[in-house]
Amino acid sequence: MVSEGLVSVRRESIRGESRLLELEEAAKAQNKGKWAGGDAKHVRNVTWTCENMRSFVDKARGKPIDAVIEHVRDGSTIRCFLFPDFHYITLMISGIRCPMNKLDADGKLDGSEPFADEARYFTESRLLQRDVQVVLETFNNNNFVGSIIHPNGNIAEALLREGFARCVDWSIATVTGGPEKLRSAEKQAKEKQLRLWMDYKPTSLSLADKDREFVGKVVEVVNGDALVVKRQEGANKKIFLSSVRPPRLPDTDTPRPPGKNFRPLYDIPWLFEAREFLRKKLIGQRVNVTVDYIQPPQNNFPEKTCCTVRIGDVNVAEAMVSKGYATVIRYRQDDDQRASCYDDLLSAEAKAIKSGKGLHNKKETPIHRVADISSDAGKAKGFLPFLQRAGRSEAVVEFVASGSRVRLFIPRETCLITFLLAGISCPRATRPTPGGVGGTVPGEPFGEEALALTKNLVLQREVEIEVDSMDKGGNFIGWLHVDGKNLSVLLVEEGLSTVHFTAESSKFYHLLTVAQDSAKEKKLNIWANFVEEEKEEKVEEVTERRIDYKPMVITEVTQDGVLYGQYCSDGPSLEQLMENLRAEFNTKPPLGGAYVPRRGDLCAAQFVDGLWYRAKIEKVSGSNVSVRYIDYGNREVTQAVKCASLPSGFSSPPSYAHELHLALVKFSKDEDYIEDAITLLKSETMEREVLVNREYRNGGLDYVSIQRADTKADVSRTLLSQGLMLVDERKEKRLQSLVNEYRTAQEEAKGKHLNVWQYGDVTDDDAHEFGMER
């Protein structure tokens, strides 16, 4: 150092000759070091404090910074210089904590934690006065938190591996490169019971291998952190998501307002969003479950099986935390009962906090004002017209009380209702005694099976309902559809319900009777001991075909051959309705964009002619709205801005366009001939007066024969004689005269080889031996 001119010799301390003096003179002669002059250029400007630590960390952007370790305070805390700007910082090594020496109020040593000195020496001997690189990751109070990069390895891993340190949750999520290596090093020390872990006793699950990991289907979401999973062997298992806590009310002594029923799902902020996130992602889906730990009973709560749940490669708990729908539970350092992916949860929570998502968004707290009308007959009566007029409405099944009784949440109306399935009698399952006095009421035979089937099909699923009426208790009665299937029909089909006489007037009566006959034939459940009574053969009375042709105007013929027509007698009232509607809109023109179209709504829509008509919304896709004009039958895809709320008083008159189907005839299976048939049908009926006679009803639909008013020619017979349609046979004797007339017209076309019959008898190709059904 003397020869490089970095230090000077204290001459008063030298006695006799010394080579140091010669080296100093040589350094002076060569202008080395301090003897070169220009001292001001070699003064270091050290920054001892950092004013804005967050800005400093963000500026570093996780890049390695050259540094020299100047002091080791304890095994996991050092002081160092950062180059080239000579910032002097205190750095806590992220992800770990070593034992520390305790200081009293005067800063003097006042005892120390076990292995504190050994841990500090371990770090000193490897890092003190060494060139390293530092990665700044975050800060805590006035200390930076980060990782130290040394050519010989990671000091944090070494401390953990030797049992000199523990992993700490609050900073491990920020570790560069992830926490896996640190957890692995700590695990090695635990297994060897080194130093801090000398008294460590591992916790183990007393579960069979088949119960540690299993695959199941999610059948229910319980609030925001629990699921009911149906295992492959058929048993239901309630599990909780490991190491996460769902939204809950803040700890406060303020009592809840009196007189208000507390409903956690709707009254706790973000709990409804958390439940909906899980419901939409998981209900009916197969998941992989790994049991992490079992939480023993405590504070009057039962034992909890806490698991990591994955759907595909997605960790459900991590996805919830990343959305801000749950928080991560903090544990003691020596508590191993936590999620197997605990560090991933911490990392997801840190990102959610930084971006202010969900629970961490203190500015926008969701509020759900849900009207519970399930026990209020007065409110239910007020809602009934809206639900009836809406047609099919979307709903979510919140609870299943029995096979035919469910509790629904209707998003559009933001209300809760009790809904009874129409058209069936369903056995009731075991239920609590009314009045809350305890005990249960025994169920009826097959009541539990009906309850299980309904739960499996609809619980917490999105369904569609059609409300017909309500009972005196305020319960709505109607039809529930799930995945396009009628639940009443499904229960009857499985022999778990019988057809009620009230179904006779419904459009689903035919489906219900067919389902019941099938269940009887298979002797399913209720019908297991059913013996069909022998019926006396009765001579069926031959009734005459009823002929009552009424004048109509056909306004629309669809590509499926469905006709829509208006009775001529309704013409004046329809014209008056249209005049009043347009006068209303001329007086009070709608504000564009003010109306939000929803499927099933009855609204006003502006047609291409610029006039307003009554319409029903069938589909909403972005700004495009599919509507059907209920007084004319035609359909159109229009823009949302061309739809408006229907003024009061205009929704009560029934639709003037009646749906009609041609009786006793059907289209061929050849698309070319179908197109020709539709073209001829339109030319014979569209925009002209015709005579219509209803021949029969099937599935709630009217099947009619149509005659032209001017020539009295039967339209179906015309189509048959041109070889564009086929006779659809029916067995009713009262219709046989018309069937014979149509069959004659068909034979005429067949003899001339017209259109469908061009290459012979097409009905032969539909025979069973050709693989077709007639």
Secondary structure, DSSP 8 states (H G I E B T S, - for coil): -TTTTSS---GGG--S--HHHHHHHHHHHTT-GGGGS-GGGG----B---S-HHHHHHHHTT--EEEEEEEEEETTEEEEEETTTTEEEEEEETTEE---EEE-TTS-EEEE-TTHHHHHHHHHHHHTT-EEEEEEEEEETTEEEEEEEBTTB-HHHHHHHTTS-EE-HHHHTT-TT-SHHHHHHHHHHHHHT-GGGTT---------HHHHEEEEEEEEEETTTEEEEEETTS-EEEEEETTEE------------TT----HHHHSTTHHHHHHHHHHHHTT-EEEEEEEEEE--BTTB--EEEEEEEETTEEHHHHHHHTTS-EE----TT---S-TTHHHHHHHHHHHHHHT-GGG-SS-------EE-TT-HHHHHHHHHHHHHT-EEEEEEEEEEETTEEEEEETTTTEEEEEEETTEE-----EE-TTS-S-EE---TTHHHHHHHHHHHHTT-EEEEEEEEE-TTS-EEEEEEETTEEHHHHHHHTTS-EE-GGGGGSTTHHHHHHHHHHHHHHT-GGGTT--------------------EEEEEEEE-TTS-EEEEEGGGHHHHHHHHHHHHHHHHHS---TT-S---TT-EEEEE-TTS-EEEEEEEEEETTEEEEEETTT--EEEEEGGGEEE--TTSSSS--S-EEEEETTEE--S-HHHHHHHHHHHHHHHBTSEEEEEEEEEETTEEEEEEEETTT--BHHHHHHHTTS-EE-----GGGHHHHHHHHHHHHHHHHTT-GGGTTS-HHHHTSGGGT---
